[in-house]
Amino acid sequence: ASGDYRTEGDNLNDAYELAYDPEGAAELLAQAGYDEANPLHIVYRYSNSGNNADLATILQEQWSAVGVEVDFSALESGVYWDQFDQGLFELCRYGLSVSHPITGLDVWTTGMQIVPAVSDEKFDQLMLDAKWAGDVDEALNICHEAEEYLVDEMAYIVPLYQPKNSILVQKSLSGYELHGSTLYWGYCTNNK
């Protein structure tokens, strides 16, 4: 790892290239014993704030196209997070904006969750190894391995989208930096 973590991760093995494939999804459901006579039924919980309802509607359309029945459980934000922390969900949305991959991945280690939705010794060890790595590149490489394990091998989480922020900056401004989703203006200079 020597460049941008997210760009590198996405280029490693086509991570997050989740194509919409209703035929393939229906095939997988059939292999698992689900069909029109025995549909998969899920309850999708989300906080009733922000764009969560819009996202839920899009997911419902896509799941319905392959025969998955979806019920919504839209909850007030405080109630949602209390239930999330207690592991009271089948399927839910979780968003996180962080400036370093260890911070983003560490929330899925057993000890960082109130009631572990993910409790996996191999993943926990990978994150411990990343924290104790001797240099930054080694730590980021371990983070890539941990993320691949979390998402691709074990499918504990499924990345849906990455929100983008548009930021207008005057041409005369230099030295600003983007840390995760937060602009850092500490060393910026107005060259007017």
N, C-alpha and C positions, 0 to 999 in steps of 0.2 A: 504494500500500500504506500503510494507516494503522492497521490493527487487527491482529488475530491472524493470523499468516502462514498457518497451516494452514486456518483457517476461511475466510479470503479465497480461498486457492487452490482449495479445494473448491467455492466458490461461483462462481468465475470462469467455468467452462465445464463444470460437472458432472464435474470431474475425480474419479477414483476411484469413479465410480458404475458399477462393473463388474457388470453384471447376469449372473446365471447363465442362459445361453441355449444349451442343447444343440443345438437345431435350427440356430441361426445358426452355431455352431461347426462342426457337421457340414457345413454348406454351404461354409464357408470352407476346410475340409479337402478337400472334394470339388473345389473350384476349384483347389487346389494339387496335385491328382492323387492324393489319398489316399482309400481306400475300404476295404471289408471285405477285398477281395482284396489290397490294398496298404496296410496300416495304417501310420500314423505310429508309430514306435517311439522312445521317449526314455528316457534314464537320468537319474533325478533324484537328485542327491547332497545329503546333509545330514549335519550333525553329530548324533551320537547322544545329544545332551544336550537338556535342557528338553523342550518340547512339539513338537520337530521331527518325531518319528515320527507323532504324532497328525495334524499338518498334512499330512504326506506321504500318509497314508491318506485323508484328505479329498480331496486333490488327485487321487489315483489313482481314487477313486470317480467324481469329476466327469469326468476325462479318459476313463475307461473307458466312460462313458455315451455318448461321441461316437466311440468306436472307436479311441482312442489307447492304445497299449500302453505301459505304464510299468514299468520296472525300478527298484528302489531301490538306492542305494549309501549305506548308513549307515556313517559312519566315526567313529573316535575323534576328538575335537575338534581335537587338534594336527595329526593327519594331514589332516583336512578343510581346515583353514585353510592348511596348506602347499600342498595341491592347488589350493585356491581362488586363492591368491596366484600360482600358476603358470599359471592359466587352464585347468586340467585338468578341465573340466566341460562338459556340454551345457546343463544346466539345474540351478540350485542355489538354495538359499535364503540370503539375506543380510539380516541385521537390523541396524539402526543406530538408536541413540537419541542425538539431539543437541539442543543448546539453540539453535542458530541455523541457518537454512536454507543459508547459504553452507557451513558445516561439513558438512552432510549431502549437499549436491550436489557439493561439491568432490572427494569421494572417487571420483567417476566421471570426473574429468578425466584425460587421458592420463598426465600426470606424476605423479599420486598413486597409480597402480596399479603393482604390481611387474611384472605382465604384463597390459597393458591388455585388459580384456574389452570396454571401450568406448573407442574411439579416434576421436574426432570433432572436427575442427577448429572447426566451428561451435559445438558445445557448449563446448569449451575456451575459445573467445573470449567467449562469453556469461558464463562464470564469471569470466574475467579482468575483463570490463567491470563485473560486480557488485562485485568486490573494489575496483575503482578508482572506483566511482561517487561522485559529489560529496555525496550525502546518503543517509540511511537509506531513505527511501521509494523513491528511484530504485534503490538496490541491491536492495530487496525486489521491486520490479516486474521487474527483470531476472531475479531468482531464479525468479519465477513463470514468466517466458518460458522460461528454461532448463529448468525442471521439465516444462513442457508439451512442450517439444521432446524431452527425454529419455524421457518416458513415453508421451505421446500420439502424437507424430509418428514417432519412431524405434522405439518399443517396446523399448528396450534393457533396461528394467526394468519389472516389473509389480507395483505395490503390491498386496499380498494383504490385509493387515490392519494395524491399529494397536492394539497392546496397551494396555489401560487399567489404571491403578493406582488402587485405592481407598485413600483416605487419610482416616483419622479425625482430626479436629482439635477440641479442646475449644473451646466457645463463647467462652471468655475469652481465647483466643489471637488476636492480630491482627498484621498486618504480614508474614506469611509470603508467599513468592512461589513460583511454579512456573516453573522454567527448563528447558524441554524436558521431560525425564522426571525431573528432579531437583528436589526441594524445596530452597529456599534459606531457611534459618532465621536468617540473620545479623541481620536487623532486626526480628525478631518480638518482641512484647511480651505478657506474661501480665497481663491486666487484672483479676486477682483482687484 
